[in-house]
Amino acid sequence: MEAVLKNVARTVELLAVAAHSGVVSQWDEQTVSRAFHWATYCEHIYIRFHSNPVIRGVLEKQLQLTNHSLKEALPEYNEVSFWDLGRCQNLLLLWMLNNSALPISIMKMLFETRVSANNINSDYEDVRGLCSQLIQCRSACKVLRRLLGLPTVGAEAQVQGEMLMERLGFVLSQSSDSRWAEDFLTSVLQEFEGAAQHLCPVIAAALLTTTDSAAQTASQNFLLDWLQSQHGVLRHMCSALPSKLFADLAKKHQKFRDAFCKLLKKWASEMEYRINEGEWIHTATNSTVSFQKMTEHFLTLFEACPSIKTETEDELHALKISDGDFDVRGLSVWGDLLLALSNNAHSSGFFI
């Protein structure tokens, strides 16, 4: 284990050099190939130990020590998390390309086309044309999404979403104790701390992944149950993701549909009418929720799942009556919401 910790620490230091050091100006093909070899090594370490709480804890402690020493030496250094080990090659490539000291010869080598790369007899051919291959894959993803009507979560989020479901399925298969899987998802949440805008598309992509087995369906159901207990993540998803994704998620998962509807009603209950501004404002500090966005989300939900419309409309009418059943703007958020939904539905041809 000592050798593994040492190798991981050295690879993280290598990433820091690739990102911030002028030493990369002296790198050649052999050096780059070796760098990607160790990045691949870290990805294997992640795959092997991510579901082992004991070994993962030891590795995370080593990462903390290495990050601390690198941060002291390089103030601009971005810390590497345990989750990052699973995408070490991507980080290495990205940070290398952002380093202005990277030689032009290495840039050309990375961007070679597959044809030119295959014509060269080199021991380091595995990294030749790497960027060109990634560009081709990303372009293919965009074309296929348009042709197949797939959700536009982004190629990276889609890949990470599939990885998340695979790893969650593996953890669930190892033990009947749900705490293991909960710990795994909590660790993923911690890895994305402060970067919820990146986590939300990954979760959406995971939930929209096609399921071909009972185990995959069970993994999505577990993720949905966990998501309902993580109010902050669900709230951010409903604030940040595009309506098309909400529609797709609501159509596919009743649990998401019910949680989404419950959250929208909670948002409405937390609004107060500001006379000076002439509109309903969410009372939470730094909230990005607006009355208009909330109305649009309700309409998206109704269009995606017409079956929920009547029940929700009855609930809103009952809440309006409990407020005094006023039809004067600004007296009841439920009355104003029903009016806004009716007006928007008529203008879009969708009747409530």
Contacts in CASP RR format, 6 or more apart in sequence:
PFRMAT RR
TARGET T0000
AUTHOR 0000-0000-0000
METHOD contacts of the structure
MODEL  1
MEAVLKNVARTVELLAVAAHSGVVSQWDEQTVSRAFHWATYCEHIYIRFH
SNPVIRGVLEKQLQLTNHSLKEALPEYNEVSFWDLGRCQNLLLLWMLNNS
ALPISIMKMLFETRVSANNINSDYEDVRGLCSQLIQCRSACKVLRRLLGL
PTVGAEAQVQGEMLMERLGFVLSQSSDSRWAEDFLTSVLQEFEGAAQHLC
PVIAAALLTTTDSAAQTASQNFLLDWLQSQHGVLRHMCSALPSKLFADLA
KKHQKFRDAFCKLLKKWASEMEYRINEGEWIHTATNSTVSFQKMTEHFLT
LFEACPSIKTETEDELHALKISDGDFDVRGLSVWGDLLLALSNNAHSSGF
FI
1 55 0 8 1.000
1 58 0 8 1.000
4 45 0 8 1.000
4 59 0 8 1.000
5 58 0 8 1.000
5 59 0 8 1.000
5 62 0 8 1.000
7 38 0 8 1.000
7 41 0 8 1.000
7 42 0 8 1.000
7 45 0 8 1.000
8 42 0 8 1.000
8 45 0 8 1.000
8 59 0 8 1.000
8 62 0 8 1.000
8 63 0 8 1.000
8 66 0 8 1.000
8 85 0 8 1.000
9 62 0 8 1.000
9 65 0 8 1.000
9 66 0 8 1.000
10 38 0 8 1.000
11 38 0 8 1.000
11 39 0 8 1.000
11 41 0 8 1.000
11 42 0 8 1.000
11 88 0 8 1.000
12 63 0 8 1.000
12 66 0 8 1.000
12 67 0 8 1.000
12 70 0 8 1.000
12 80 0 8 1.000
13 66 0 8 1.000
13 70 0 8 1.000
14 35 0 8 1.000
14 38 0 8 1.000
14 39 0 8 1.000
14 92 0 8 1.000
15 39 0 8 1.000
15 80 0 8 1.000
15 88 0 8 1.000
15 91 0 8 1.000
15 92 0 8 1.000
15 95 0 8 1.000
16 70 0 8 1.000
16 74 0 8 1.000
16 77 0 8 1.000
17 23 0 8 1.000
17 24 0 8 1.000
18 24 0 8 1.000
18 35 0 8 1.000
18 92 0 8 1.000
18 95 0 8 1.000
18 96 0 8 1.000
18 99 0 8 1.000
19 77 0 8 1.000
19 78 0 8 1.000
19 95 0 8 1.000
19 96 0 8 1.000
19 98 0 8 1.000
19 99 0 8 1.000
20 74 0 8 1.000
20 76 0 8 1.000
20 77 0 8 1.000
20 99 0 8 1.000
21 99 0 8 1.000
21 101 0 8 1.000
22 99 0 8 1.000
22 101 0 8 1.000
23 101 0 8 1.000
24 96 0 8 1.000
24 99 0 8 1.000
24 101 0 8 1.000
24 102 0 8 1.000
24 103 0 8 1.000
25 101 0 8 1.000
25 102 0 8 1.000
25 103 0 8 1.000
27 35 0 8 1.000
27 102 0 8 1.000
27 103 0 8 1.000
27 106 0 8 1.000
28 105 0 8 1.000
28 106 0 8 1.000
29 106 0 8 1.000
29 109 0 8 1.000
29 122 0 8 1.000
29 124 0 8 1.000
29 127 0 8 1.000
29 128 0 8 1.000
30 123 0 8 1.000
30 124 0 8 1.000
32 96 0 8 1.000
32 106 0 8 1.000
32 109 0 8 1.000
32 110 0 8 1.000
32 124 0 8 1.000
32 127 0 8 1.000
33 123 0 8 1.000
33 124 0 8 1.000
33 126 0 8 1.000
33 127 0 8 1.000
35 92 0 8 1.000
35 96 0 8 1.000
36 89 0 8 1.000
36 92 0 8 1.000
36 126 0 8 1.000
36 127 0 8 1.000
36 130 0 8 1.000
39 88 0 8 1.000
39 89 0 8 1.000
39 91 0 8 1.000
39 92 0 8 1.000
40 88 0 8 1.000
40 89 0 8 1.000
42 85 0 8 1.000
42 86 0 8 1.000
42 88 0 8 1.000
43 85 0 8 1.000
43 86 0 8 1.000
43 87 0 8 1.000
43 88 0 8 1.000
43 89 0 8 1.000
45 59 0 8 1.000
45 85 0 8 1.000
46 82 0 8 1.000
46 83 0 8 1.000
46 85 0 8 1.000
46 86 0 8 1.000
46 88 0 8 1.000
47 86 0 8 1.000
49 55 0 8 1.000
49 56 0 8 1.000
49 59 0 8 1.000
50 56 0 8 1.000
50 82 0 8 1.000
50 86 0 8 1.000
50 167 0 8 1.000
50 184 0 8 1.000
51 167 0 8 1.000
51 170 0 8 1.000
51 171 0 8 1.000
51 174 0 8 1.000
51 180 0 8 1.000
51 184 0 8 1.000
53 180 0 8 1.000
53 183 0 8 1.000
56 82 0 8 1.000
56 187 0 8 1.000
59 82 0 8 1.000
59 85 0 8 1.000
60 82 0 8 1.000
63 79 0 8 1.000
63 80 0 8 1.000
63 81 0 8 1.000
63 82 0 8 1.000
66 80 0 8 1.000
67 77 0 8 1.000
67 79 0 8 1.000
67 80 0 8 1.000
70 77 0 8 1.000
70 79 0 8 1.000
71 77 0 8 1.000
71 79 0 8 1.000
80 91 0 8 1.000
81 191 0 8 1.000
82 187 0 8 1.000
82 191 0 8 1.000
83 187 0 8 1.000
83 188 0 8 1.000
83 191 0 8 1.000
83 192 0 8 1.000
84 91 0 8 1.000
84 191 0 8 1.000
87 160 0 8 1.000
93 110 0 8 1.000
93 130 0 8 1.000
93 131 0 8 1.000
93 134 0 8 1.000
96 102 0 8 1.000
96 106 0 8 1.000
97 107 0 8 1.000
97 110 0 8 1.000
97 131 0 8 1.000
109 127 0 8 1.000
109 128 0 8 1.000
109 129 0 8 1.000
110 127 0 8 1.000
110 128 0 8 1.000
110 129 0 8 1.000
110 130 0 8 1.000
110 131 0 8 1.000
110 132 0 8 1.000
111 129 0 8 1.000
111 131 0 8 1.000
111 132 0 8 1.000
112 128 0 8 1.000
112 129 0 8 1.000
112 132 0 8 1.000
113 129 0 8 1.000
113 132 0 8 1.000
114 129 0 8 1.000
114 132 0 8 1.000
114 133 0 8 1.000
117 125 0 8 1.000
117 128 0 8 1.000
117 129 0 8 1.000
118 125 0 8 1.000
120 128 0 8 1.000
122 128 0 8 1.000
137 155 0 8 1.000
138 155 0 8 1.000
141 154 0 8 1.000
141 155 0 8 1.000
141 158 0 8 1.000
142 155 0 8 1.000
144 150 0 8 1.000
145 151 0 8 1.000
145 152 0 8 1.000
150 158 0 8 1.000
151 204 0 8 1.000
151 205 0 8 1.000
151 208 0 8 1.000
151 244 0 8 1.000
151 245 0 8 1.000
151 248 0 8 1.000
152 242 0 8 1.000
152 244 0 8 1.000
152 245 0 8 1.000
153 201 0 8 1.000
153 202 0 8 1.000
153 204 0 8 1.000
153 205 0 8 1.000
153 208 0 8 1.000
153 245 0 8 1.000
154 201 0 8 1.000
154 205 0 8 1.000
157 198 0 8 1.000
157 201 0 8 1.000
157 202 0 8 1.000
157 204 0 8 1.000
157 205 0 8 1.000
158 205 0 8 1.000
160 202 0 8 1.000
160 205 0 8 1.000
161 202 0 8 1.000
161 203 0 8 1.000
161 205 0 8 1.000
161 206 0 8 1.000
161 209 0 8 1.000
162 205 0 8 1.000
162 206 0 8 1.000
162 209 0 8 1.000
164 188 0 8 1.000
164 202 0 8 1.000
164 203 0 8 1.000
164 206 0 8 1.000
164 223 0 8 1.000
165 206 0 8 1.000
165 209 0 8 1.000
165 216 0 8 1.000
165 219 0 8 1.000
165 220 0 8 1.000
165 223 0 8 1.000
167 184 0 8 1.000
168 181 0 8 1.000
168 184 0 8 1.000
168 185 0 8 1.000
168 206 0 8 1.000
168 219 0 8 1.000
168 222 0 8 1.000
168 223 0 8 1.000
169 181 0 8 1.000
169 215 0 8 1.000
169 216 0 8 1.000
169 218 0 8 1.000
169 219 0 8 1.000
171 180 0 8 1.000
171 181 0 8 1.000
171 184 0 8 1.000
172 180 0 8 1.000
172 181 0 8 1.000
172 215 0 8 1.000
172 218 0 8 1.000
172 219 0 8 1.000
172 222 0 8 1.000
173 215 0 8 1.000
174 180 0 8 1.000
178 222 0 8 1.000
181 222 0 8 1.000
181 226 0 8 1.000
182 226 0 8 1.000
185 223 0 8 1.000
185 226 0 8 1.000
188 199 0 8 1.000
189 199 0 8 1.000
189 230 0 8 1.000
189 233 0 8 1.000
192 198 0 8 1.000
192 199 0 8 1.000
192 202 0 8 1.000
196 233 0 8 1.000
196 236 0 8 1.000
196 240 0 8 1.000
197 236 0 8 1.000
197 240 0 8 1.000
199 233 0 8 1.000
200 233 0 8 1.000
200 236 0 8 1.000
200 237 0 8 1.000
200 240 0 8 1.000
200 241 0 8 1.000
201 241 0 8 1.000
201 245 0 8 1.000
203 223 0 8 1.000
203 227 0 8 1.000
203 233 0 8 1.000
203 237 0 8 1.000
204 237 0 8 1.000
204 241 0 8 1.000
204 245 0 8 1.000
204 249 0 8 1.000
206 220 0 8 1.000
206 223 0 8 1.000
207 220 0 8 1.000
207 223 0 8 1.000
207 224 0 8 1.000
207 249 0 8 1.000
207 252 0 8 1.000
207 253 0 8 1.000
207 256 0 8 1.000
208 245 0 8 1.000
208 248 0 8 1.000
208 249 0 8 1.000
208 252 0 8 1.000
209 216 0 8 1.000
209 220 0 8 1.000
211 217 0 8 1.000
211 220 0 8 1.000
220 253 0 8 1.000
221 255 0 8 1.000
224 253 0 8 1.000
224 255 0 8 1.000
224 256 0 8 1.000
224 259 0 8 1.000
225 255 0 8 1.000
227 233 0 8 1.000
227 234 0 8 1.000
227 237 0 8 1.000
227 256 0 8 1.000
227 259 0 8 1.000
228 234 0 8 1.000
228 255 0 8 1.000
228 259 0 8 1.000
234 259 0 8 1.000
234 263 0 8 1.000
235 263 0 8 1.000
238 246 0 8 1.000
238 260 0 8 1.000
238 263 0 8 1.000
238 264 0 8 1.000
238 297 0 8 1.000
239 288 0 8 1.000
239 289 0 8 1.000
239 293 0 8 1.000
243 296 0 8 1.000
243 297 0 8 1.000
243 300 0 8 1.000
246 260 0 8 1.000
246 297 0 8 1.000
246 300 0 8 1.000
246 301 0 8 1.000
246 304 0 8 1.000
247 300 0 8 1.000
247 301 0 8 1.000
247 303 0 8 1.000
247 304 0 8 1.000
248 304 0 8 1.000
249 256 0 8 1.000
249 257 0 8 1.000
249 260 0 8 1.000
250 256 0 8 1.000
250 257 0 8 1.000
250 260 0 8 1.000
250 300 0 8 1.000
250 301 0 8 1.000
250 304 0 8 1.000
250 305 0 8 1.000
251 304 0 8 1.000
251 305 0 8 1.000
257 301 0 8 1.000
257 304 0 8 1.000
257 305 0 8 1.000
257 308 0 8 1.000
260 297 0 8 1.000
260 301 0 8 1.000
261 301 0 8 1.000
261 308 0 8 1.000
261 312 0 8 1.000
264 294 0 8 1.000
264 297 0 8 1.000
264 298 0 8 1.000
264 301 0 8 1.000
265 315 0 8 1.000
267 282 0 8 1.000
267 289 0 8 1.000
267 294 0 8 1.000
268 294 0 8 1.000
268 333 0 8 1.000
268 334 0 8 1.000
268 337 0 8 1.000
269 333 0 8 1.000
270 282 0 8 1.000
270 283 0 8 1.000
270 284 0 8 1.000
271 280 0 8 1.000
271 281 0 8 1.000
271 282 0 8 1.000
271 283 0 8 1.000
271 291 0 8 1.000
271 333 0 8 1.000
272 280 0 8 1.000
272 281 0 8 1.000
272 283 0 8 1.000
273 279 0 8 1.000
273 280 0 8 1.000
273 281 0 8 1.000
273 330 0 8 1.000
273 331 0 8 1.000
273 333 0 8 1.000
274 280 0 8 1.000
274 281 0 8 1.000
278 330 0 8 1.000
279 291 0 8 1.000
280 291 0 8 1.000
280 330 0 8 1.000
280 333 0 8 1.000
280 336 0 8 1.000
281 291 0 8 1.000
282 289 0 8 1.000
282 290 0 8 1.000
291 336 0 8 1.000
291 337 0 8 1.000
291 340 0 8 1.000
294 337 0 8 1.000
295 337 0 8 1.000
295 340 0 8 1.000
295 341 0 8 1.000
295 344 0 8 1.000
296 344 0 8 1.000
298 312 0 8 1.000
298 337 0 8 1.000
298 341 0 8 1.000
299 341 0 8 1.000
299 344 0 8 1.000
299 345 0 8 1.000
299 348 0 8 1.000
299 350 0 8 1.000
301 308 0 8 1.000
301 312 0 8 1.000
302 308 0 8 1.000
302 309 0 8 1.000
302 312 0 8 1.000
302 341 0 8 1.000
302 345 0 8 1.000
302 350 0 8 1.000
302 352 0 8 1.000
303 350 0 8 1.000
309 352 0 8 1.000
313 338 0 8 1.000
313 341 0 8 1.000
313 352 0 8 1.000
316 334 0 8 1.000
316 335 0 8 1.000
316 337 0 8 1.000
316 338 0 8 1.000
317 334 0 8 1.000
317 338 0 8 1.000
319 334 0 8 1.000
320 326 0 8 1.000
320 332 0 8 1.000
320 334 0 8 1.000
320 335 0 8 1.000
320 338 0 8 1.000
323 331 0 8 1.000
323 332 0 8 1.000
323 333 0 8 1.000
323 334 0 8 1.000
323 335 0 8 1.000
324 331 0 8 1.000
324 332 0 8 1.000
325 332 0 8 1.000
326 332 0 8 1.000
326 335 0 8 1.000
327 335 0 8 1.000
329 336 0 8 1.000
329 339 0 8 1.000
330 336 0 8 1.000
338 352 0 8 1.000
341 352 0 8 1.000
342 352 0 8 1.000
345 351 0 8 1.000
345 352 0 8 1.000
END
